[in-house]
Amino acid sequence: MCVLIFTLVPLGDDSNNDDGTESSTIIMSEIDWPQSSIAQIVPQPESNYGKIEWETYYGFVIYIGNTTQAEYKDYVDLCWDSGFNIDYNRGADYFWADNADGHKLEIRYQEGDIMFIRIDAKGYGFNK
């Protein structure tokens, strides 16, 4: 005799996580790229449709919508060319690297044509 046990686990609320994991819903609209000095060292994506999860002088987390897999790859290449090519790890849907100043960049391609971008200045966030 075989007994099957099913457990129902809630999928969570509609909040977003700042660790690159997907949430059930991300509400997006037109955004302006942050003006902080840390934001200026990261290329601005082609799409300005997204959600700024958080932003401060030492970093930010932004979700960019309307981004195809090809546009994601092109954006990663731009970031590589702008100096984020030290201690890197790159896959089909993720990229993280440092630049010469020790700032850390993380980019992920997520379901629904969404690109997750996070940067932390040296000594802050996940770059401690």
DSSP file (Angstrom, degrees, kcal/mol; ACC not computed):
  #  RESIDUE AA STRUCTURE BP1 BP2  ACC     N-H-->O    O-->H-N    N-H-->O    O-->H-N    TCO  KAPPA ALPHA  PHI   PSI    X-CA   Y-CA   Z-CA
    1    1 A M              0   0    0      0, 0.0     2,-0.4     0, 0.0     0, 0.0   0.000 360.0 360.0 360.0 138.0    0.0    0.0    0.0
    2    2 A C        -     0   0    0      2,-0.0     2,-0.5     0, 0.0     0, 0.0  -0.947 360.0-159.3-117.5 133.2    1.3    3.4   -0.9
    3    3 A V        -     0   0    0     -2,-0.4     2,-0.5     2,-0.0     0, 0.0  -0.953   4.8-158.4-114.7 126.6    0.2    6.6    0.9
    4    4 A L        -     0   0    0     -2,-0.5     2,-0.5     2,-0.0    -2,-0.0  -0.880   3.9-163.4-104.2 133.6    0.6   10.0   -0.7
    5    5 A I        -     0   0    0     -2,-0.5     2,-0.4     2,-0.0    -2,-0.0  -0.971   3.6-162.7-118.3 127.5    0.8   13.1    1.4
    6    6 A F        -     0   0    0     -2,-0.5     2,-0.5     2,-0.0    -2,-0.0  -0.900   0.9-163.8-110.2 138.2    0.3   16.5   -0.2
    7    7 A T        -     0   0    0     -2,-0.4     2,-0.6     2,-0.0    -2,-0.0  -0.981  11.7-143.6-121.4 131.3    1.3   19.7    1.4
    8    8 A L        -     0   0    0     -2,-0.5    -2,-0.0     0, 0.0     0, 0.0  -0.835  18.2-171.4 -94.1 125.7    0.0   23.1    0.3
    9    9 A V        -     0   0    0     -2,-0.6    -2,-0.0     3,-0.0     2,-0.0  -0.969  24.9-119.9-118.4 126.3    2.6   25.8    0.6
   10   10 A P        -     0   0    0      0, 0.0     3,-0.1     0, 0.0     0, 0.0  -0.352  13.9-137.3 -62.9 144.7    1.6   29.4    0.0
   11   11 A L        -     0   0    0      1,-0.3    13,-0.2    12,-0.0     2,-0.1   0.477  48.0-114.8 -81.5  -2.4    3.4   31.0   -2.9
   12   12 A G        -     0   0    0     11,-0.1    -1,-0.3    12,-0.0     2,-0.1  -0.328  36.5 -61.6  97.0 178.6    3.9   34.2   -0.9
   13   13 A D        -     0   0    0     -2,-0.1    11,-0.7    -3,-0.1    12,-0.2  -0.197  54.9 -92.4 -91.8-172.0    2.7   37.7   -1.3
   14   14 A D  S    S+     0   0    0     10,-0.1    11,-0.1     9,-0.1     9,-0.1   0.224  82.2 122.7 -89.0  15.9    3.3   40.1   -4.2
   15   15 A S        -     0   0    0     11,-0.1     9,-0.3     1,-0.1     2,-0.3  -0.394  58.9-124.3 -76.3 157.8    6.3   41.7   -2.7
   16   16 A N        -     0   0    0      7,-0.1     2,-0.4    -2,-0.1     6,-0.1  -0.709  13.7-134.9-100.8 152.9    9.6   41.7   -4.5
   17   17 A N    >   -     0   0    0      4,-0.6     3,-0.6    -2,-0.3     6,-0.1  -0.826   3.5-146.8-104.4 146.1   12.9   40.3   -3.2
   18   18 A D  T 3  S+     0   0    0     -2,-0.4    -1,-0.1     1,-0.2    44,-0.0   0.209  86.6  79.1 -96.1  17.5   16.1   42.3   -3.6
   19   19 A D  T 3  S-     0   0    0      2,-0.1    -1,-0.2    42,-0.0     3,-0.1   0.248 114.2 -97.5-106.2  12.2   18.2   39.1   -4.0
   20   20 A G  S <  S+     0   0    0     -3,-0.6     2,-0.2     1,-0.3    -2,-0.1   0.415  81.6 132.3  90.2  -2.3   17.4   38.4   -7.6
   21   21 A T        -     0   0    0      1,-0.1    -4,-0.6    89,-0.0    -1,-0.3  -0.559  59.5-110.3 -83.3 150.7   14.6   35.9   -6.9
   22   22 A E        -     0   0    0     -2,-0.2     2,-0.3    -6,-0.1    -1,-0.1  -0.474  27.0-157.4 -78.9 147.4   11.4   36.3   -8.7
   23   23 A S        -     0   0    0     -2,-0.2     3,-0.1    -9,-0.1    -9,-0.1  -0.708  33.4-102.5-113.5 173.2    8.2   37.2   -7.0
   24   24 A S  S    S+     0   0    0    -11,-0.7     2,-0.4    -9,-0.3   -10,-0.1   0.847 101.1  13.4 -69.6 -33.4    4.7   36.5   -8.2
   25   25 A T        -     0   0    0    -10,-0.2     2,-0.5   -12,-0.2    -1,-0.2  -0.992  55.5-169.7-146.3 134.6    4.0   40.1   -9.5
   26   26 A I        -     0   0    0     -2,-0.4     2,-0.6    -3,-0.1   -11,-0.1  -0.976  19.1-146.4-122.7 116.1    6.2   43.1  -10.3
   27   27 A I        -     0   0    0     -2,-0.5     2,-0.3     0, 0.0    -2,-0.0  -0.722  26.5-174.2 -84.0 121.4    4.2   46.2  -11.0
   28   28 A M        +     0   0    0     -2,-0.6     2,-0.3    23,-0.1    23,-0.2  -0.799  17.1 157.1-119.6 158.2    6.1   48.3  -13.5
   29   29 A S  E     -A   50   0A   0     21,-2.4    21,-3.1    -2,-0.3    36,-0.2  -0.891  56.3 -52.9-156.3-177.5    5.8   51.7  -15.2
   30   30 A E  E     -A   49   0A   0     -2,-0.3     2,-0.3    19,-0.2    19,-0.2  -0.479  61.6-170.6 -66.0 137.0    8.1   54.2  -16.9
   31   31 A I        -     0   0    0     17,-3.2     2,-0.5    -2,-0.2    20,-0.0  -0.897  22.8-128.9-127.9 158.3   11.2   54.9  -14.7
   32   32 A D        -     0   0    0     -2,-0.3     3,-0.1    17,-0.0    16,-0.0  -0.907  37.0-109.6-101.6 134.9   14.0   57.4  -14.8
   33   33 A W        -     0   0    0     -2,-0.5    11,-0.0     1,-0.1     7,-0.0  -0.390  46.6 -95.2 -61.0 137.5   17.5   55.9  -14.4
   34   34 A P        -     0   0    0      0, 0.0    -1,-0.1     0, 0.0    26,-0.0  -0.153  24.9-147.0 -55.6 150.3   18.9   56.8  -10.9
   35   35 A Q        +     0   0    0     -3,-0.1     5,-0.1     4,-0.1    -2,-0.1   0.391  56.1 121.5-100.7   0.5   21.2   59.9  -10.8
   36   36 A S  S  > S-     0   0    0      1,-0.1     4,-1.1    20,-0.1     3,-0.2  -0.198  75.6-114.0 -62.8 157.8   23.6   58.7   -8.1
   37   37 A S  T  4 S+     0   0    0      1,-0.2     4,-0.5     2,-0.2     3,-0.3   0.857 117.3  55.5 -63.6 -34.1   27.2   58.4   -8.9
   38   38 A I  T >4 S+     0   0    0     19,-0.4     3,-1.0     1,-0.2     4,-0.3   0.870 104.5  53.9 -66.1 -35.1   27.1   54.6   -8.5
   39   39 A A  G >4 S+     0   0    0      1,-0.2     3,-1.0    -3,-0.2    -1,-0.2   0.768  98.9  64.1 -69.6 -24.4   24.3   54.4  -11.1
   40   40 A Q  G 3< S+     0   0    0     -4,-1.1    -1,-0.2    -3,-0.3    -2,-0.2   0.655  94.0  59.5 -76.0 -14.7   26.4   56.4  -13.6
   41   41 A I  G <  S+     0   0    0     -3,-1.0    -1,-0.2    -4,-0.5    -2,-0.2   0.532  95.9  73.0 -90.0  -4.6   29.1   53.6  -13.8
   42   42 A V  S <  S-     0   0    0     -3,-1.0    37,-0.1    -4,-0.3    77,-0.0  -0.918  93.1-111.5-107.7 131.1   26.5   51.1  -15.0
   43   43 A P        -     0   0    0      0, 0.0    -2,-0.1     0, 0.0    36,-0.1  -0.282  32.5-114.9 -58.3 144.7   25.2   51.4  -18.6
   44   44 A Q        -     0   0    0     -4,-0.1     4,-0.1     1,-0.1    -4,-0.0  -0.683  33.5-119.2 -80.4 130.8   21.5   52.4  -18.8
   45   45 A P        -     0   0    0      0, 0.0    -1,-0.1     0, 0.0   -12,-0.1  -0.197  18.4-114.9 -66.1 163.1   19.4   49.7  -20.3
   46   46 A E  S    S+     0   0    0     25,-0.1     2,-0.3     2,-0.0    21,-0.0   0.901  98.3  67.0 -64.2 -42.7   17.5   50.2  -23.6
   47   47 A S        -     0   0    0      1,-0.1    19,-0.0    18,-0.1    20,-0.0  -0.593  56.8-169.9 -83.0 140.3   14.1   49.9  -21.9
   48   48 A N        +     0   0    0     -2,-0.3   -17,-3.2    -4,-0.1     2,-0.6   0.068  59.0 106.2-111.6  21.5   12.9   52.5  -19.4
   49   49 A Y  E     +A   30   0A   0     16,-0.3    16,-3.1   -19,-0.2     2,-0.3  -0.899  55.2  80.6-101.1 118.1    9.9   50.4  -18.3
   50   50 A G  E    S-AB  29  64A   0    -21,-3.1   -21,-2.4    -2,-0.6     2,-0.3  -0.914  70.4 -82.8-178.5-156.3   10.5   48.9  -14.9
   51   51 A K  E     - B   0  63A   0     12,-2.6    12,-3.0    -2,-0.3     2,-0.9  -0.972  20.6-141.9-146.8 127.9   10.5   49.2  -11.2
   52   52 A I  E     - B   0  62A   0     -2,-0.3    10,-0.2    10,-0.2     3,-0.1  -0.830  17.4-174.2 -88.6 109.3   13.1   50.6   -8.9
   53   53 A E  E     -     0   0A   0      8,-1.9     2,-0.3    -2,-0.9    -1,-0.2   0.941  67.9 -20.3 -71.1 -49.0   13.0   48.3   -5.9
   54   54 A W  E     - B   0  61A   0      7,-1.4     7,-2.5    -3,-0.1     2,-0.3  -0.978  60.7-170.5-157.5 155.8   15.4   50.4   -3.8
   55   55 A E  E     + B   0  60A   0     -2,-0.3     2,-0.3     5,-0.2     5,-0.2  -0.989  14.3 152.9-150.8 136.3   18.1   53.0   -4.5
   56   56 A T  E >   - B   0  59A   0      3,-2.8     3,-1.2    -2,-0.3   -18,-0.1  -0.903  58.9 -86.0-151.1 178.1   20.7   54.7   -2.3
   57   57 A Y  T 3  S+     0   0    0     -2,-0.3   -19,-0.4     1,-0.2     3,-0.1   0.749 125.6  45.5 -64.7 -22.8   24.1   56.3   -2.8
   58   58 A Y  T 3  S-     0   0    0      1,-0.2    63,-2.8   -21,-0.1     2,-0.3   0.410 125.1 -38.5-103.3   1.9   25.9   53.0   -2.5
   59   59 A G  E <   -BC  56 120A   0     -3,-1.2    -3,-2.8    61,-0.2     2,-0.3  -0.982  48.5-139.4 167.1-176.2   23.7   50.9   -4.8
   60   60 A F  E     -BC  55 119A   0     59,-1.6    59,-1.8    -2,-0.3     2,-0.4  -0.984  11.5-136.9-163.8 164.4   20.3   49.9   -6.2
   61   61 A V  E     +BC  54 118A   0     -7,-2.5    -8,-1.9    -2,-0.3    -7,-1.4  -0.993  29.7 174.5-129.0 125.2   18.0   47.1   -7.3
   62   62 A I  E     -BC  52 117A   0     55,-2.6    55,-2.8    -2,-0.4     2,-0.5  -0.992  23.0-150.8-133.6 138.3   16.0   47.7  -10.5
   63   63 A Y  E     -BC  51 116A   0    -12,-3.0   -12,-2.6    -2,-0.4     2,-0.5  -0.944  15.9-161.3-103.7 128.0   13.7   45.4  -12.5
   64   64 A I  E     -BC  50 115A   0     51,-3.2    51,-3.0    -2,-0.5   -14,-0.3  -0.952   8.4-162.5-113.7 121.6   13.6   46.3  -16.2
   65   65 A G        +     0   0    0    -16,-3.1   -16,-0.3    -2,-0.5    49,-0.2  -0.268  63.6  46.0 -92.4-178.5   10.7   45.0  -18.2
   66   66 A N  S    S+     0   0    0     46,-0.4     2,-0.5     1,-0.2    -1,-0.2   0.867  78.4 140.6  53.0  42.2   10.2   44.6  -22.0
   67   67 A T        -     0   0    0     46,-2.2    -1,-0.2    -3,-0.2     2,-0.1  -0.960  40.4-150.5-120.7 117.7   13.6   43.0  -22.3
   68   68 A T     >  -     0   0    0     -2,-0.5     4,-2.4    -3,-0.1     5,-0.1  -0.314  32.0-106.2 -77.7 167.3   14.2   40.1  -24.6
   69   69 A Q  H  > S+     0   0    0      1,-0.2     4,-2.3     2,-0.2     5,-0.1   0.880 123.4  51.8 -60.7 -38.2   16.8   37.4  -24.0
   70   70 A A  H  > S+     0   0    0      2,-0.2     4,-2.4     1,-0.2    -1,-0.2   0.905 109.3  48.9 -66.1 -41.6   18.9   39.0  -26.8
   71   71 A E  H  > S+     0   0    0      2,-0.2     4,-2.3     1,-0.2    -2,-0.2   0.878 109.7  53.1 -65.7 -37.2   18.6   42.5  -25.3
   72   72 A Y  H  X S+     0   0    0     -4,-2.4     4,-2.5     2,-0.2    -2,-0.2   0.947 109.8  47.7 -59.5 -49.1   19.7   41.0  -21.9
   73   73 A K  H  X S+     0   0    0     -4,-2.3     4,-2.3     1,-0.2    -2,-0.2   0.910 111.6  50.1 -60.2 -43.5   22.8   39.4  -23.5
   74   74 A D  H  X S+     0   0    0     -4,-2.4     4,-2.1     1,-0.2    -1,-0.2   0.892 110.4  50.8 -61.6 -39.6   23.6   42.7  -25.3
   75   75 A Y  H  X S+     0   0    0     -4,-2.3     4,-2.4     2,-0.2    -2,-0.2   0.910 108.6  50.7 -66.5 -41.7   23.3   44.6  -21.9
   76   76 A V  H  X S+     0   0    0     -4,-2.5     4,-2.5     1,-0.2    -1,-0.2   0.919 109.4  51.8 -60.5 -42.7   25.6   42.1  -20.2
   77   77 A D  H  X S+     0   0    0     -4,-2.3     4,-2.7     1,-0.2    -2,-0.2   0.897 108.4  51.4 -60.4 -40.8   28.1   42.7  -23.0
   78   78 A L  H  X S+     0   0    0     -4,-2.1     4,-1.6     2,-0.2    -2,-0.2   0.918 110.4  48.4 -61.0 -43.7   27.8   46.4  -22.4
   79   79 A C  H  <>S+     0   0    0     -4,-2.4     5,-2.3     2,-0.2    -2,-0.2   0.900 110.8  51.1 -64.3 -40.5   28.5   46.0  -18.7
   80   80 A W  H ><5S+     0   0    0     -4,-2.5     3,-1.7     1,-0.2    -2,-0.2   0.945 110.9  48.3 -58.8 -49.0   31.5   43.8  -19.5
   81   81 A D  H 3<5S+     0   0    0     -4,-2.7    -1,-0.2     1,-0.3    -2,-0.2   0.768 104.8  60.2 -65.1 -25.8   32.8   46.4  -21.9
   82   82 A S  T 3<5S-     0   0    0     -4,-1.6    -1,-0.3    -5,-0.2    -2,-0.2   0.411 131.8 -86.3 -85.2   4.4   32.3   49.1  -19.2
   83   83 A G  T < 5S+     0   0    0     -3,-1.7     2,-1.8    -4,-0.2    17,-0.3   0.394  90.4 125.1 114.6  -3.4   34.7   47.3  -16.8
   84   84 A F      < +     0   0    0     -5,-2.3    15,-0.2     1,-0.2    -1,-0.1  -0.575  43.3 106.5 -87.3  77.7   32.6   44.7  -15.0
   85   85 A N        +     0   0    0     -2,-1.8     2,-0.4    13,-0.6     3,-0.3   0.114  43.6 105.4-142.8  20.8   34.8   41.8  -16.0
   86   86 A I  E    S-D   98   0A   0     12,-2.3    12,-3.2    -3,-0.2    16,-0.0  -0.891  93.9  -5.7-109.7 137.7   36.7   40.9  -12.8
   87   87 A D  E    S+     0   0A   0     -2,-0.4    -1,-0.2    10,-0.2     2,-0.1   0.907  97.2 171.8  47.5  49.7   35.9   37.8  -10.8
   88   88 A Y  E     -     0   0A   0     -3,-0.3     2,-0.3     9,-0.1     9,-0.2  -0.427  31.3-165.5 -91.8 161.7   32.9   37.2  -13.0
   89   89 A N  E     -D   96   0A   0      7,-2.1     7,-2.1    -2,-0.1     2,-0.4  -0.956  16.1-176.9-143.6 126.8   30.5   34.4  -13.4
   90   90 A R  E     +D   95   0A   0     -2,-0.3     2,-0.2     5,-0.2     5,-0.2  -0.987  10.5 157.5-136.1 134.4   28.3   34.2  -16.5
   91   91 A G        -     0   0    0      3,-3.0     3,-0.4    -2,-0.4    -2,-0.0  -0.752  58.8 -79.6-137.3-173.7   25.5   31.9  -17.6
   92   92 A A  S    S+     0   0    0     -2,-0.2   -19,-0.1     1,-0.2     3,-0.1   0.804 128.2  16.8 -63.2 -30.1   22.5   32.1  -20.0
   93   93 A D  S    S+     0   0    0      1,-0.1    16,-2.4    15,-0.1     2,-0.3   0.174 121.8  55.0-132.1  19.1   20.4   34.0  -17.5
   94   94 A Y  E     + E   0 108A   0     -3,-0.4    -3,-3.0    14,-0.2     2,-0.3  -0.997  46.8 173.0-150.7 152.8   22.8   35.3  -14.9
   95   95 A F  E     +DE  90 107A   0     12,-2.3    12,-3.2    -2,-0.3     2,-0.3  -0.940   2.6 170.4-155.5 133.1   25.9   37.5  -14.7
   96   96 A W  E     +DE  89 106A   0     -7,-2.1    -7,-2.1    -2,-0.3     2,-0.3  -0.987  12.8 148.6-144.4 145.3   27.8   38.9  -11.8
   97   97 A A  E     - E   0 105A   0      8,-2.0     8,-3.0    -2,-0.3     2,-0.3  -0.983  34.5-123.3-162.9 161.9   31.2   40.6  -11.8
   98   98 A D  E     -DE  86 104A   0    -12,-3.2   -12,-2.3    -2,-0.3   -13,-0.6  -0.709  21.5-138.5-103.8 162.2   33.3   43.2  -10.0
   99   99 A N    >   -     0   0    0      4,-1.6     3,-2.0    -2,-0.3   -15,-0.1  -0.613  40.3 -88.0-108.6-179.1   35.0   46.2  -11.6
  100  100 A A  T 3  S+     0   0    0    -17,-0.3   -16,-0.1     1,-0.3   -17,-0.0   0.750 127.5  55.9 -62.3 -24.5   38.5   47.5  -10.9
  101  101 A D  T 3  S-     0   0    0      2,-0.1    -1,-0.3     1,-0.0    21,-0.2   0.487 119.8-108.0 -85.8  -3.1   37.1   49.7   -8.0
  102  102 A G    <   +     0   0    0     -3,-2.0    21,-0.2     1,-0.3     2,-0.2   0.550  68.6 146.9  89.1   7.9   35.6   46.7   -6.3
  103  103 A H        -     0   0    0     19,-0.1    -4,-1.6    18,-0.1     2,-0.4  -0.563  40.3-138.5 -75.1 143.6   32.0   47.5   -7.1
  104  104 A K  E     -EF  98 120A   0     16,-2.7    16,-2.4    -2,-0.2     2,-0.4  -0.894  16.5-168.3-112.3 132.6   29.8   44.4   -7.6
  105  105 A L  E     -EF  97 119A   0     -8,-3.0    -8,-2.0    -2,-0.4     2,-0.4  -0.952   2.7-173.1-119.0 136.1   27.2   44.1  -10.3
  106  106 A E  E     +EF  96 118A   0     12,-3.1    12,-2.8    -2,-0.4     2,-0.4  -0.999   5.0 178.0-128.4 132.3   24.6   41.3  -10.6
  107  107 A I  E     -EF  95 117A   0    -12,-3.2   -12,-2.3    -2,-0.4     2,-0.4  -0.999   2.1-179.6-133.3 134.6   22.2   40.9  -13.6
  108  108 A R  E     -EF  94 116A   0      8,-2.1     8,-2.9    -2,-0.4     2,-0.6  -0.989  23.2-137.9-133.7 144.6   19.6   38.2  -14.0
  109  109 A Y  E     - F   0 115A   0    -16,-2.4     2,-0.3    -2,-0.4     6,-0.2  -0.906  31.8-170.0 -99.8 125.4   17.2   37.4  -16.8
  110  110 A Q  E >>  - F   0 114A   0      4,-3.6     4,-1.6    -2,-0.6     3,-0.5  -0.738  30.4 -79.7-117.8 161.2   13.8   36.4  -15.4
  111  111 A E  T 34 S+     0   0    0     -2,-0.3    -1,-0.1     1,-0.2     0, 0.0  -0.215 110.8  40.6 -53.2 142.6   10.6   34.9  -16.7
  112  112 A G  T 34 S-     0   0    0      1,-0.1   -46,-0.4    -3,-0.1    -1,-0.2   0.720 129.8 -71.5  88.7  22.8    8.3   37.5  -18.4
  113  113 A D  T <4 S+     0   0    0     -3,-0.5   -46,-2.2     1,-0.2     2,-0.4   0.909  91.4 147.1  58.7  45.3   11.1   39.4  -20.2
  114  114 A I  E  <  - F   0 110A   0     -4,-1.6    -4,-3.6   -49,-0.2     2,-0.5  -0.934  35.7-158.6-116.3 135.1   12.3   41.0  -17.0
  115  115 A M  E     -CF  64 109A   0    -51,-3.0   -51,-3.2    -2,-0.4     2,-0.5  -0.963   7.9-152.0-113.3 126.2   15.9   41.9  -16.3
  116  116 A F  E     -CF  63 108A   0     -8,-2.9    -8,-2.1    -2,-0.5     2,-0.4  -0.834  14.7-173.5 -95.8 130.1   17.0   42.2  -12.6
  117  117 A I  E     +CF  62 107A   0    -55,-2.8   -55,-2.6    -2,-0.5     2,-0.4  -0.993   7.8 170.9-128.6 129.1   20.0   44.6  -12.0
  118  118 A R  E     -CF  61 106A   0    -12,-2.8   -12,-3.1    -2,-0.4     2,-0.4  -0.998   4.6-179.9-136.5 134.5   21.7   45.1   -8.7
  119  119 A I  E     -CF  60 105A   0    -59,-1.8   -59,-1.6    -2,-0.4     2,-0.4  -0.995   2.7-174.2-130.7 141.5   24.9   47.1   -8.0
  120  120 A D  E     -CF  59 104A   0    -16,-2.4   -16,-2.7    -2,-0.4   -61,-0.2  -1.000  24.8-123.9-132.8 133.0   26.6   47.6   -4.7
  121  121 A A    >   -     0   0    0    -63,-2.8     3,-2.3    -2,-0.4     6,-0.2  -0.330  51.3 -74.7 -68.0 155.2   29.6   49.8   -4.0
  122  122 A K  T 3  S+     0   0    0      1,-0.3    -1,-0.2   -21,-0.2   -19,-0.1  -0.272 123.1  20.2 -52.2 128.9   32.7   48.2   -2.5
  123  123 A G  T 3  S+     0   0    0      4,-1.3     2,-0.3     1,-0.3    -1,-0.3   0.441 109.9  92.3  91.2   0.2   32.1   47.5    1.2
  124  124 A Y  S X  S-     0   0    0     -3,-2.3     3,-2.4     3,-0.1    -1,-0.3  -0.822  81.4 -13.3-124.6 162.8   28.2   47.6    0.9
  125  125 A G  G >  S-     0   0    0      1,-0.3     3,-0.9    -2,-0.3    -5,-0.1  -0.134 129.6 -12.0  53.6-134.1   25.4   45.2    0.4
  126  126 A F  G 3  S+     0   0    0      1,-0.2    -1,-0.3     2,-0.1    -6,-0.0   0.353 128.2  76.0 -81.1   9.1   26.4   41.8   -0.8
  127  127 A N  G <         0   0    0     -3,-2.4    -4,-1.3    -6,-0.2    -1,-0.2   0.105 360.0 360.0-104.5  18.4   29.8   43.2   -1.5
  128  128 A K    <         0   0    0     -3,-0.9    -1,-0.2    -5,-0.2    -2,-0.1   0.486 360.0 360.0 -75.8 360.0   31.0   43.3    2.1
